[in-house]
Amino acid sequence: MEKKKVLSEEHKRNISIAGIGRIVSKETRQKLRDINLGKTLSDETRRKISQNHRRSQTEETRRKISQNHRRSQTEETRRKISIGSIGKKLSTITKEKLRIAHLGKKHTKEQIENRRIMMIGKRCGEKCNFWKGGITYLNRAIRNQFKYKQWVATCMARDNWTCGTCHTRGGILHVHHIEGFAELLKLYNIRTVEDALKCAPLWDLKNGITLCKECHKLTETYLKNNKVNNKPLLIYQTLVCERREKEK
């Protein structure tokens, strides 16, 4: 059995330089393919090939390859790839490899702009996974109404612009809904701004209490934070109970 020749690094480099610019025929390519068919590369060989491949490609070349790849895929192909990926979980090793591969990489302004254009309309409205029937838009529209701003101003004036929990006067003040704003919209089946303006319970002054920004953050319904359990919240709840008792 013949011994396998071991080429030096310099010899390999000389062969590589000599091959630059040469056009390989289809017949030679087929022979090379047949020779390498079924061979399994070691992890070390794969790593070296990957490194050399990255070094030989400029940012411009990578961008062109990426664009050509996107153009060659039809919408149907992309949809099938997307469906095929649903439910697949990446292993910890794969995640780590991806993390290392992207370390130090920065997107160019062109890449950011292309991605922004590509995502326009993809996750808006009903296409978004957080869609709940347009509640956010309605919520915002009602809060922009003059009647709502008037309701806020009246509540603050009644409470003498003082926080109901820490009794601090002035500063950044909010008017908190004792019964949640979103809950009222759902309870009275409010679908439009016109429905909201006609709904008397929504504008009930008894449902509003003035709080400073920090105390407002501690309430149960602030940004859907319903797991708060602390002293300021208990003080606030006690205050609300006392006010309701007086109103009765």
N, C-alpha and C positions, 0 to 999 in steps of 0.2 A: 504494500500500500504506500502510495506516494505521500511524502510529508507536505503538509499545507504550508505554502510560503507566507511568511509574516512580513508585510511591508512596513517600512518605517514611515513616520509622520511626514518626513520630507518627501519621500517617494510618492505618498498618497497626494500630497499637495501639488507635486509636479504633474501627476496624471490629471488632476482636476484642472489645472491651468491649461494643459495641453488640449483638454476637451472643450474649452470655452469657444463658443461660436460654431462648433460642429453640428451639422444636422444629421440626426439619426434616422435611418430609413425605417419604414413600417415593418419590414422583415426582421430587422435587428431588434426593434421594440418587441415584436412578438416572441422572438427567441428569449429575450431577457425576461419577458413575462412568464414564459413556460418554465424557465430555470428557477425563478423565485416563487412559483406557485406552490402553496402549501407550507412554505417556510414560516416559522414563527420567530419574530424578532424579540430579543431580550429587552427588558425595561431600560437598560442602560443605552442600548442602540436607539430605541425610540426617543429617549430623552435627547440624545445627540442630534438626531434627525430634526426633532422639533426646534432645538436651539439654532441649528444652521438655517432652517427654513425661515425662522423669525428674523435672523440677521440679514438674510439675502433680500428680504422684502422691505421696501420703503413704505412710509405712511401713504403715499400717493398710490402705490401698487395695491396695498390692502384696501384702500377706499374703492378703487376700480373693481377689484374682485368682489367686494361686498355689493356694489351696485349691480354688477353683472349677475350675481347670484340671485338678487331680489328680482331682477327683470326676467330671469329664466323660469321663475316659479309663478304658476298661475294662481288665481284666487282659490280655485278648487284644491290645488296641491297644498297651499298654506292652511286651508281649513282642515284638511285631512291630517296634516302634521300637528295642528293645534289639538284636534280631537284625540289623536294618538298619544299626546303627552298628558292628557287629563288623568289625574290620579297617580301618576308616576312620582316616586319620591327619590331624590338623589341621596346617595350614600354619604356618610361623613367624609370619606376619602375624596369623593368627587367634589364635594363642596369646598374642601380644603384646596384641592388642585385649582379650582376655578378662582378661589380667593387669591392664591399666589400668582396665578396668571394675570389677574387684573391689578395687582399691586403697582402703584406708581403711574398707572395709565390715566391720562386725562383726555376727555372728549374735546375735540376742536369745536369752534363756534359753528362751523358748517354742520358737523354731526349733530349738535344740539338742536340746531334749526331744522334739520331734516327729520329728526325724531319728533319734534314738536308738530311739524306739518303732517307727519304720518299718523299721529295720535289724535288729530283734530276730528271730532265727531265720533271717535271710537268708544269713549267711556262717558259720554254726556247723556243726561236725561235718563230715559228708560234703559239705555245700554249699560249704565253703571250698576255695579253689584250692590251699591248702597241705596238704590232707588226705592222710595217708599210712596210713590204716587204723587210726587210734586209737593210734598209738605214743606220743604225748605223754602221754595220760591214763594209759597203762600205766606209762610211765617214772616219772611223778610218784607213782603209787600204790605202786610198788615202793620208791621212795626214802623214802616215808612209813612203811614197815614198820619194826617194832622190830629185826628181824634185820639190816636194812640199816644202821640207826644203830649197832648193836652192831659191825658189820663196820668201819665208819668209825672208831669209838672204839678198836678193837683195833689197827688199822693205825697210828693216831697214837701209841698207847702203845708199840708195837713200835719206831717210829722216834724215840721220845723227844720227840715234839711238835716235831720239827726239820725244816725244809725240806730236801729231798734235793738241791736245786740250789744255793741260796745259803747253806745251813747256818744260817739264822736260826731261833732257837728262840722259840716262842710267836707271839703275834699272830694274825692271821686265817689259819687253815690249812684246806686242802682235801685230800681224798684223791682222787688222780687214778687213773683206770683205765688201766693200761698198754695193755691191749686194750680198745678202746672199749666202753662200756656198751651203746650202741645196737647195735653190731656183735655183741655176745654174744646179745642178744635175738633178732637176726635169724638168727644161726648156729645156735642151739639151738631155733629156732621157738617162742619163748615168747610165748603169746597172753594168758595170765591171770596174776594174782598167784600163784595156786596153783602154776602151772608154774614160776614164778621161784623160789619157796621150795624146790622140789624139785631145782632145777638146781645141782649142786655147783660147777661151774666159775665160776658167777656170784658165789659167796661165797669164792672162793680168795683167801687173804691175799697170796699172791705176786703177784697182779694189781693190788695197790694200792700206791701210794707217796704219802707225805705231801709236799705242796708248799704254799708260801705263795701268797697270792692272785695276786701279780704274776707269779710263776714259772708258776703254773697257766695264766695267760692266754697264755703263750708256747708252750704245748704244741700239738701238731698238731691234736688233736681238740677243743680248747676252743671251744665255740660254732661248731663246724664250720669252724674256721680251719685249713685244711690247706695254706696257702701261706706259712707262717712259715719264715723261713730266717735265723736269727741265732745268736749265740754262746750265750746261755742255753739255747736249745733243743738245741744240739749237746752241751752239758754234760749236760743231762737225758738225752739219748739214750745217751750214753756210760755214764752211771750205771746206766741200765736194763740195758744190755748186760752190764756188770760183774756186776750182781746175778744175772742169768740164768746167767752162767758159774759163779758160786759155788754156785748151787742145783743145777746139774748134777753 
